[in-house]
């Protein structure tokens, strides 16, 4: 998974452009109307917690190698 091109959230989390991460969790907060959220690990020192899932795109397996 990686941030979509042009994502403002990517800049807020200081994630390099095109950097791929692994999803730890995907969930919907219990409040009505809240967007789906994800926790994504990019490096051992950088984990994005609770960001909107819509800020990310799923990478095909061949791009992960």
RODO-2510 file (C-alpha; in nm, 4 decimals, decimal comma):
residues 65
     n   res          X          Y          Z
     1     x     0,0000     0,0000     0,0000
     2     x     0,1232     0,3521    -0,0679
     3     x    -0,0149     0,7034    -0,0407
     4     x    -0,1948     0,8239    -0,3522
     5     x    -0,0111     1,0762    -0,5674
     6     x    -0,0728     1,4279    -0,4382
     7     x    -0,1926     1,3132    -0,0950
     8     x    -0,1637     1,5906     0,1645
     9     x    -0,1601     1,3230     0,4341
    10     x     0,1644     1,1825     0,2868
    11     x     0,3359     1,5157     0,3454
    12     x     0,1904     1,5443     0,6962
    13     x     0,3345     1,2035     0,7899
    14     x     0,6642     1,2832     0,6088
    15     x     0,6515     0,9705     0,3948
    16     x     0,8669     0,9754     0,0810
    17     x     0,6868     0,9756    -0,2523
    18     x     0,6232     0,6220    -0,3768
    19     x     0,7291     0,4568    -0,0501
    20     x     0,5371     0,1316     0,0089
    21     x     0,4093     0,0110     0,3446
    22     x     0,2384    -0,2906     0,4979
    23     x    -0,1124    -0,2658     0,6434
    24     x    -0,1361    -0,3620     1,0099
    25     x    -0,5075    -0,2971     1,0475
    26     x    -0,8053    -0,1659     0,8540
    27     x    -1,1109    -0,0545     1,0493
    28     x    -1,4135     0,1715     1,0630
    29     x    -1,4518     0,3879     1,3758
    30     x    -1,7743     0,3205     1,5693
    31     x    -1,9143     0,6720     1,5097
    32     x    -2,1685     0,6932     1,2269
    33     x    -2,0356     0,8315     0,9014
    34     x    -1,6664     0,8084     0,9897
    35     x    -1,4374     0,7013     0,7035
    36     x    -1,2532     0,3709     0,7051
    37     x    -0,9069     0,3982     0,8632
    38     x    -0,5787     0,2092     0,8302
    39     x    -0,2586     0,1629     1,0274
    40     x     0,0395     0,1206     0,7907
    41     x     0,4045     0,0391     0,8681
    42     x     0,6557     0,1981     0,6314
    43     x     0,9808     0,1416     0,8260
    44     x     1,0716     0,0276     1,1763
    45     x     1,0640     0,3959     1,2781
    46     x     0,7628     0,5095     1,0761
    47     x     0,4106     0,3821     1,1304
    48     x     0,1070     0,5769     1,0136
    49     x    -0,1763     0,5326     1,2639
    50     x    -0,5445     0,5867     1,1890
    51     x    -0,5151     0,7581     0,8513
    52     x    -0,8093     0,7556     0,6100
    53     x    -0,8002     0,4511     0,3851
    54     x    -0,9002     0,6730     0,0930
    55     x    -0,5547     0,8386     0,1102
    56     x    -0,3907     0,5119    -0,0026
    57     x    -0,3778     0,2892    -0,3065
    58     x    -0,3170    -0,0841    -0,3055
    59     x    -0,0069    -0,1946    -0,4926
    60     x    -0,0104    -0,5045    -0,7137
    61     x     0,2142    -0,7898    -0,5870
    62     x     0,4743    -0,7414    -0,8614
    63     x     0,5408    -0,3849    -0,7371
    64     x     0,6257    -0,5121    -0,3874
    65     x     0,9392    -0,6999    -0,4902
***
